[in-house]
Amino acid sequence: MSKIKNASASVRYRHPSESAAPAYPGFAEAGTPWQAEGPLVHTLMEENGMVIVGNVAQAFGLSSAQIASSLGLPAESVHKRARMLAPKTQRRIREMLEILGRIAGWAGGPDQAMAWYRSQPIAAFGDQTAEALVRAGKADAVREYLDGIALGGFA
């Protein structure tokens, strides 16, 4: 279990195998192991509306450099505050969190969603992962793909 402190609140994270209430803010048990009550991006957003990459990295047990790589951005984009708050960096991190939030209920939770995002090849995209597609600036295609599945389409 880890504790992340940011400008908006102190947020407690717990592994899904632990008992008690769901550990991820914005997620509640409702039929499936985890269902989003709200966008995952909002749970990791500062009061000023910015997503701090370090908070995301800590929440998922990754380094800031791994998050930068996942987003297709240079490491300086997540280490220098001015670049971290740049529109391109914020757009990419929000795209990643939106995709993770969409699949967390299907995957079994945010940690499993991150594993899917980083490693599951998607046949419809030539066996590229969601991570590779976001890195290439094709997050819209991933969202459309997930919308199709949510509506009963085939993967």
Phi and psi restraints in degrees (value plus and minus 20) as a CYANA .aco file:
   2 SER   PHI    -147.2  -107.2
   2 SER   PSI     144.2   184.2
   3 LYS   PHI    -149.2  -109.2
   3 LYS   PSI     105.7   145.7
   4 ILE   PHI    -131.2   -91.2
   4 ILE   PSI     111.4   151.4
   5 LYS   PHI    -135.0   -95.0
   5 LYS   PSI     106.3   146.3
   6 ASN   PHI    -152.5  -112.5
   6 ASN   PSI    -194.1  -154.1
   7 ALA   PHI     -84.1   -44.1
   7 ALA   PSI     -50.8   -10.8
   8 SER   PHI    -107.5   -67.5
   8 SER   PSI     -53.4   -13.4
   9 ALA   PHI    -195.7  -155.7
   9 ALA   PSI     146.9   186.9
  10 SER   PHI    -114.3   -74.3
  10 SER   PSI     102.5   142.5
  11 VAL   PHI    -133.0   -93.0
  11 VAL   PSI     113.3   153.3
  12 ARG   PHI    -122.1   -82.1
  12 ARG   PSI     110.9   150.9
  13 TYR   PHI    -136.5   -96.5
  13 TYR   PSI     119.2   159.2
  14 ARG   PHI    -158.8  -118.8
  14 ARG   PSI     125.3   165.3
  15 HIS   PHI     -85.4   -45.4
  15 HIS   PSI     121.7   161.7
  16 PRO   PHI     -77.4   -37.4
  16 PRO   PSI     -41.2    -1.2
  17 SER   PHI     -94.7   -54.7
  17 SER   PSI     -35.7     4.3
  18 GLU   PHI     -93.9   -53.9
  18 GLU   PSI     128.4   168.4
  19 SER   PHI    -100.0   -60.0
  19 SER   PSI    -198.4  -158.4
  20 ALA   PHI      67.2   107.2
  20 ALA   PSI    -185.6  -145.6
  21 ALA   PHI     -84.2   -44.2
  21 ALA   PSI     137.9   177.9
  22 PRO   PHI     -74.7   -34.7
  22 PRO   PSI     120.7   160.7
  23 ALA   PHI    -102.9   -62.9
  23 ALA   PSI     -45.1    -5.1
  24 TYR   PHI    -112.5   -72.5
  24 TYR   PSI     103.6   143.6
  25 PRO   PHI     -81.4   -41.4
  25 PRO   PSI     118.6   158.6
  26 GLY   PHI      71.5   111.5
  26 GLY   PSI     -22.1    17.9
  27 PHE   PHI    -141.8  -101.8
  27 PHE   PSI     117.8   157.8
  28 ALA   PHI    -159.8  -119.8
  28 ALA   PSI     133.7   173.7
  29 GLU   PHI     -95.1   -55.1
  29 GLU   PSI     106.9   146.9
  30 ALA   PHI    -179.1  -139.1
  30 ALA   PSI      57.1    97.1
  31 GLY   PHI      68.5   108.5
  31 GLY   PSI     -70.7   -30.7
  32 THR   PHI    -125.1   -85.1
  32 THR   PSI     145.5   185.5
  33 PRO   PHI     -73.9   -33.9
  33 PRO   PSI     -58.1   -18.1
  34 TRP   PHI    -164.6  -124.6
  34 TRP   PSI     115.5   155.5
  35 GLN   PHI    -154.8  -114.8
  35 GLN   PSI     120.6   160.6
  36 ALA   PHI     -92.1   -52.1
  36 ALA   PSI     111.0   151.0
  37 GLU   PHI    -110.7   -70.7
  37 GLU   PSI     -42.3    -2.3
  38 GLY   PHI    -181.1  -141.1
  38 GLY   PSI     149.7   189.7
  39 PRO   PHI     -80.3   -40.3
  39 PRO   PSI     115.9   155.9
  40 LEU   PHI     -78.1   -38.1
  40 LEU   PSI     -54.3   -14.3
  41 VAL   PHI     -77.3   -37.3
  41 VAL   PSI     -55.1   -15.1
  42 HIS   PHI     -89.4   -49.4
  42 HIS   PSI     -47.6    -7.6
  43 THR   PHI     -93.5   -53.5
  43 THR   PSI     -39.9     0.1
  44 LEU   PHI    -133.8   -93.8
  44 LEU   PSI      -5.7    34.3
  45 MET   PHI    -114.4   -74.4
  45 MET   PSI     121.9   161.9
  46 GLU   PHI     -95.4   -55.4
  46 GLU   PSI     147.6   187.6
  47 GLU   PHI     -79.5   -39.5
  47 GLU   PSI     -50.9   -10.9
  48 ASN   PHI    -100.6   -60.6
  48 ASN   PSI     -17.1    22.9
  49 GLY   PHI      70.4   110.4
  49 GLY   PSI     -22.3    17.7
  50 MET   PHI    -112.2   -72.2
  50 MET   PSI     126.7   166.7
  51 VAL   PHI    -119.8   -79.8
  51 VAL   PSI     102.9   142.9
  52 ILE   PHI    -112.0   -72.0
  52 ILE   PSI     100.7   140.7
  53 VAL   PHI     -79.1   -39.1
  53 VAL   PSI     -57.7   -17.7
  54 GLY   PHI     -79.8   -39.8
  54 GLY   PSI     -57.6   -17.6
  55 ASN   PHI     -85.8   -45.8
  55 ASN   PSI     -61.5   -21.5
  56 VAL   PHI     -84.9   -44.9
  56 VAL   PSI     -65.5   -25.5
  57 ALA   PHI     -79.7   -39.7
  57 ALA   PSI     -65.4   -25.4
  58 GLN   PHI     -86.1   -46.1
  58 GLN   PSI     -59.7   -19.7
  59 ALA   PHI     -81.5   -41.5
  59 ALA   PSI     -53.7   -13.7
  60 PHE   PHI    -123.6   -83.6
  60 PHE   PSI     -15.4    24.6
  61 GLY   PHI      49.5    89.5
  61 GLY   PSI      12.2    52.2
  62 LEU   PHI    -136.9   -96.9
  62 LEU   PSI     145.9   185.9
  63 SER   PHI    -107.2   -67.2
  63 SER   PSI     141.0   181.0
  64 SER   PHI     -81.4   -41.4
  64 SER   PSI     -55.6   -15.6
  65 ALA   PHI     -84.5   -44.5
  65 ALA   PSI     -58.0   -18.0
  66 GLN   PHI     -85.7   -45.7
  66 GLN   PSI     -59.8   -19.8
  67 ILE   PHI     -83.8   -43.8
  67 ILE   PSI     -65.3   -25.3
  68 ALA   PHI     -78.1   -38.1
  68 ALA   PSI     -64.8   -24.8
  69 SER   PHI     -81.8   -41.8
  69 SER   PSI     -61.9   -21.9
  70 SER   PHI     -81.1   -41.1
  70 SER   PSI     -51.7   -11.7
  71 LEU   PHI    -109.4   -69.4
  71 LEU   PSI     -26.6    13.4
  72 GLY   PHI      54.5    94.5
  72 GLY   PSI      11.8    51.8
  73 LEU   PHI    -139.2   -99.2
  73 LEU   PSI     132.3   172.3
  74 PRO   PHI     -88.8   -48.8
  74 PRO   PSI     135.4   175.4
  75 ALA   PHI     -77.8   -37.8
  75 ALA   PSI     -51.5   -11.5
  76 GLU   PHI     -80.7   -40.7
  76 GLU   PSI     -45.4    -5.4
  77 SER   PHI     -86.9   -46.9
  77 SER   PSI     -41.4    -1.4
  78 VAL   PHI    -131.8   -91.8
  78 VAL   PSI     -29.0    11.0
  79 HIS   PHI    -119.1   -79.1
  79 HIS   PSI     -49.3    -9.3
  80 LYS   PHI    -117.0   -77.0
  80 LYS   PSI     104.1   144.1
  81 ARG   PHI     -75.7   -35.7
  81 ARG   PSI     -63.5   -23.5
  82 ALA   PHI     -80.8   -40.8
  82 ALA   PSI     -60.5   -20.5
  83 ARG   PHI     -94.7   -54.7
  83 ARG   PSI     -53.4   -13.4
  84 MET   PHI     -85.1   -45.1
  84 MET   PSI     -52.3   -12.3
  85 LEU   PHI    -110.5   -70.5
  85 LEU   PSI     -18.5    21.5
  86 ALA   PHI     -85.8   -45.8
  86 ALA   PSI     128.5   168.5
  87 PRO   PHI     -74.7   -34.7
  87 PRO   PSI     -61.5   -21.5
  88 LYS   PHI     -83.5   -43.5
  88 LYS   PSI     -64.6   -24.6
  89 THR   PHI     -84.0   -44.0
  89 THR   PSI     -66.2   -26.2
  90 GLN   PHI     -83.2   -43.2
  90 GLN   PSI     -59.7   -19.7
  91 ARG   PHI     -83.1   -43.1
  91 ARG   PSI     -65.6   -25.6
  92 ARG   PHI     -85.4   -45.4
  92 ARG   PSI     -62.8   -22.8
  93 ILE   PHI     -87.7   -47.7
  93 ILE   PSI     -56.8   -16.8
  94 ARG   PHI     -88.2   -48.2
  94 ARG   PSI     -58.3   -18.3
  95 GLU   PHI     -81.1   -41.1
  95 GLU   PSI     -65.5   -25.5
  96 MET   PHI     -81.4   -41.4
  96 MET   PSI     -67.5   -27.5
  97 LEU   PHI     -86.0   -46.0
  97 LEU   PSI     -54.4   -14.4
  98 GLU   PHI     -84.8   -44.8
  98 GLU   PSI     -64.3   -24.3
  99 ILE   PHI     -83.8   -43.8
  99 ILE   PSI     -64.7   -24.7
 100 LEU   PHI     -81.1   -41.1
 100 LEU   PSI     -61.1   -21.1
 101 GLY   PHI     -83.7   -43.7
 101 GLY   PSI     -56.5   -16.5
 102 ARG   PHI     -86.8   -46.8
 102 ARG   PSI     -54.4   -14.4
 103 ILE   PHI    -121.8   -81.8
 103 ILE   PSI     -25.7    14.3
 104 ALA   PHI     -77.4   -37.4
 104 ALA   PSI     -59.7   -19.7
 105 GLY   PHI     -86.3   -46.3
 105 GLY   PSI     -56.6   -16.6
 106 TRP   PHI     -95.6   -55.6
 106 TRP   PSI     -56.5   -16.5
 107 ALA   PHI    -101.1   -61.1
 107 ALA   PSI     -41.5    -1.5
 108 GLY   PHI      91.1   131.1
 108 GLY   PSI     -18.1    21.9
 109 GLY   PHI     124.0   164.0
 109 GLY   PSI     151.3   191.3
 110 PRO   PHI     -81.2   -41.2
 110 PRO   PSI     -58.0   -18.0
 111 ASP   PHI     -84.8   -44.8
 111 ASP   PSI     -62.9   -22.9
 112 GLN   PHI     -89.1   -49.1
 112 GLN   PSI     -54.2   -14.2
 113 ALA   PHI     -82.4   -42.4
 113 ALA   PSI     -61.2   -21.2
 114 MET   PHI     -85.0   -45.0
 114 MET   PSI     -59.3   -19.3
 115 ALA   PHI     -82.4   -42.4
 115 ALA   PSI     -62.8   -22.8
 116 TRP   PHI     -82.3   -42.3
 116 TRP   PSI     -67.9   -27.9
 117 TYR   PHI     -76.2   -36.2
 117 TYR   PSI     -61.1   -21.1
 118 ARG   PHI    -107.2   -67.2
 118 ARG   PSI     -42.6    -2.6
 119 SER   PHI    -150.8  -110.8
 119 SER   PSI     -35.5     4.5
 120 GLN   PHI    -104.2   -64.2
 120 GLN   PSI      95.7   135.7
 121 PRO   PHI     -89.3   -49.3
 121 PRO   PSI     120.1   160.1
 122 ILE   PHI    -126.6   -86.6
 122 ILE   PSI      92.7   132.7
 123 ALA   PHI     -77.3   -37.3
 123 ALA   PSI     -57.4   -17.4
 124 ALA   PHI     -83.4   -43.4
 124 ALA   PSI     -37.1     2.9
 125 PHE   PHI    -137.3   -97.3
 125 PHE   PSI      15.5    55.5
 126 GLY   PHI      44.1    84.1
 126 GLY   PSI      16.4    56.4
 127 ASP   PHI      43.3    83.3
 127 ASP   PSI       5.2    45.2
 128 GLN   PHI    -101.9   -61.9
 128 GLN   PSI     133.0   173.0
 129 THR   PHI    -106.1   -66.1
 129 THR   PSI     144.4   184.4
 130 ALA   PHI     -79.8   -39.8
 130 ALA   PSI     -57.9   -17.9
 131 GLU   PHI     -79.1   -39.1
 131 GLU   PSI     -66.4   -26.4
 132 ALA   PHI     -84.0   -44.0
 132 ALA   PSI     -57.2   -17.2
 133 LEU   PHI     -89.1   -49.1
 133 LEU   PSI     -62.0   -22.0
 134 VAL   PHI     -84.7   -44.7
 134 VAL   PSI     -62.3   -22.3
 135 ARG   PHI     -77.7   -37.7
 135 ARG   PSI     -55.0   -15.0
 136 ALA   PHI    -106.0   -66.0
 136 ALA   PSI     -15.6    24.4
 137 GLY   PHI      62.0   102.0
 137 GLY   PSI       1.5    41.5
 138 LYS   PHI    -131.5   -91.5
 138 LYS   PSI      17.9    57.9
 139 ALA   PHI     -83.1   -43.1
 139 ALA   PSI     -53.2   -13.2
 140 ASP   PHI     -80.5   -40.5
 140 ASP   PSI     -58.8   -18.8
 141 ALA   PHI     -84.8   -44.8
 141 ALA   PSI     -60.2   -20.2
 142 VAL   PHI     -84.9   -44.9
 142 VAL   PSI     -63.2   -23.2
 143 ARG   PHI     -82.9   -42.9
 143 ARG   PSI     -62.1   -22.1
 144 GLU   PHI     -83.7   -43.7
 144 GLU   PSI     -60.4   -20.4
 145 TYR   PHI     -80.4   -40.4
 145 TYR   PSI     -66.8   -26.8
 146 LEU   PHI     -86.7   -46.7
 146 LEU   PSI     -55.6   -15.6
 147 ASP   PHI     -80.6   -40.6
 147 ASP   PSI     -62.9   -22.9
 148 GLY   PHI     -81.8   -41.8
 148 GLY   PSI     -61.5   -21.5
 149 ILE   PHI     -86.5   -46.5
 149 ILE   PSI     -62.1   -22.1
 150 ALA   PHI     -81.5   -41.5
 150 ALA   PSI     -49.6    -9.6
 151 LEU   PHI    -107.1   -67.1
 151 LEU   PSI     -15.7    24.3
 152 GLY   PHI      83.9   123.9
 152 GLY   PSI     -12.5    27.5
 153 GLY   PHI     -92.8   -52.8
 153 GLY   PSI     154.4   194.4
 154 PHE   PHI    -117.8   -77.8
 154 PHE   PSI     129.3   169.3
